[in-house]
């Protein structure tokens, strides 16, 4: 992908996050990116296709990162912890895109093609399901866990923290974005890992 296309997508992502998809025009994107409107049409064809390209760009190396991080020799719990770390780290890094996609995806009247996004989410759930089944088979995980609910438990904790970050900045004394980043990686991710371990291993 050319650097110019990446630049356009980064500008669009920022504007979509700040003003909403409907509140951002192709002309706005072109103006901030310092390009001609025709260049967006040339590269992407439409605003809808631009958003779809942004989404694919963000998830393109997701499976590759998981495969590089998780090895067959790991226990099911070690695999789960790696999965949590990768997922939360990526969502935190790409939180503007995550916000945009989830807002547009939940709208009843949407014309955007989210098929590849849905396929990626299905892959996420399949990965979690495989980890849990493996842990159940070797006796390390409970047998009454609903795998489909583990992902929202993981993401829900992070999203509640981030969408209420002003409150948490106040009570946790996090003065800036760097402090928030450090807290997410050093405190929040381990907390989520411990929570999921308790869910999977503790008796009812």
N, C-alpha and C positions, 0 to 999 in steps of 0.2 A: 504494500500500500504506500502510495506516494506521501511525502511529508506534507504536501499541500492539502491532501484529503484529510490527513490526521489533524491538521491545524483547523480546518473547517469544522470537523466533528467536535473538537475540543471547545471551540467557540460556541457552537450550537448547544453542547451539553451545559455549559455555564449559563447561557441565556434561557434554555428550557427549565433549568433548575430554579433560576431566579424569577422568571416571569410566567412559567407554565408553557406547555406546548402550544396551546391555543393563543397565548399572549405573545408569542414570538413569531415574527414573520421571516420569510426568506430574505427580505430586504434588510431586516435588522441584523441577521446573521452575516450577510455580505458586508454590511457597513462596518461591523465590529471586526470582522476578519480582514478588512481592507481589500476586498476583491469585488469583481463584477458579479451581479446576480446570475448572469448567464453561466458562470463557472460552476455554481451549485447545481444548476440544471444539467450541465455537462457531466459532472462527476456522479450525481446521485439521481437526477431525474425529477425529484419532488421532495417536499419536506417530509412526507411519510417515509420515503425510501432512505432519506438521510437518517432519520431516527432508527430505522431498521439496521442500517449500516453501522451506526454507533453501537447498537446492542451487540451485533455480531463481533465487532472489534473488541468489545470488553470481555466477551466470553470465549473468544477464539482459542486462548491458551489455557483455559480452565482445566480441562481434562489432562492436558500435558503436565501442569503443575501438580495435580493430584498424583499422577502416575510416578512422577519424580520423587514425591514426598513419601508416599505409602508403599511399603515393600511387602512381599508375601510372607517374609519371616516375622513380621509384627504380630502381636496378639490382637484379637478383636478390639480390645480397649485402646491399645496403642494406635490402631488404625482410626478409631473414632476420634481420639484426641487430635491426631493429625488433620483429619477432615474438618473438625471444628476450627482449628487454627487457620487452615487455608481459607475456609468459607468466611469467617469473621474478618480476617485480614483483607480479603478481596472486597467484601462489602464495604468495609470501612474506607479503604482506598478509593473505591468507586461509588461512594455514597450518593453523589449527585445523580449518577446514572440510575442507581437503584431506586431512588426517590421518583425520578421521571417515569421509569418503566412501570413501577407499581401503581402510580397514579393513573397512567394511561390504560394499563391493563384492566383496572377495576371499573373503568367507565363502561356503562351499559352500551352506549352508542359509540363504538370504536370501529374505525376502518383500517387500522394498522394490522399488519401481518405479524402475529406473535407466535407462529408455529415453531420456529427454531428456539424461541425463548421457552416455550412449553416443553419442547423436547429436552432442553437442558435441565429444566426443573425435574422432569421425569428421571433423567439420569442421576440427579442428586438423590432422589428418593430411592432409586434402585441401589445406589452405593450404600446408603444407610441401611437399607433392608438386608443387603448381603452381609454387612458387618454384624448386624444384630442376630441374624440367623446363624452365622458362624459362631458367635458367642453363646447362643442358646444350645447349639449342638455340642460344644465342649463343656457346657455346664457353668460358664462364667457369667452369663446373663440370665435374668428371669425369663420365663416363657410367656408371660402375660403382657409384654410390651407391644404397643401399637407403633410399628416403625414410622408410619406416615406422620405421626404427631411429634416425632423427635426433632425434625427440621424446624417447624415453627417454634418449638421450645428453645432451640439454639438461637434462631434469628430474632425471635420475639424479645429475648433478654437484651440483645444488642440494640435493637431498634428502639425499645423503650428508653434505654440509656441515652442514645444519641438524639432522639427527637425531644428529649427533655434535658438536653445538655446544659442549658442555662441553670436549671435547678441543681443538677449534679456538680456543675462548676462551682456553685455557691457552697454546697454542703461538703464537697470534697476538696475545696480550695485548689481548683485547677484554673490557673490564670489565663492560659492561652491554648491554641490548637496543639502545640507540641506537648503540653502537659496532658491534654486529652488523648493524643496518640499514645503516649507512654502508658497512660492508665489503661487504655483498651488492650494493649499488647501485654502488659506486665501484670495486670490485675483482673480485668474483665474476662479475657479469654481463659485464664486458669480457673476463674470462678465458674464459668459455663462448663468447662471440662469436668470439674468436680460435681457440678449439678447433674450432668448427664450420667456420670459414673454412678452417682447415688440412685438415680432413676433406674438404671439398668441392672444394678447389682443388689440393692437393698431389698429385704423382704417387705411384703405388704404390711 
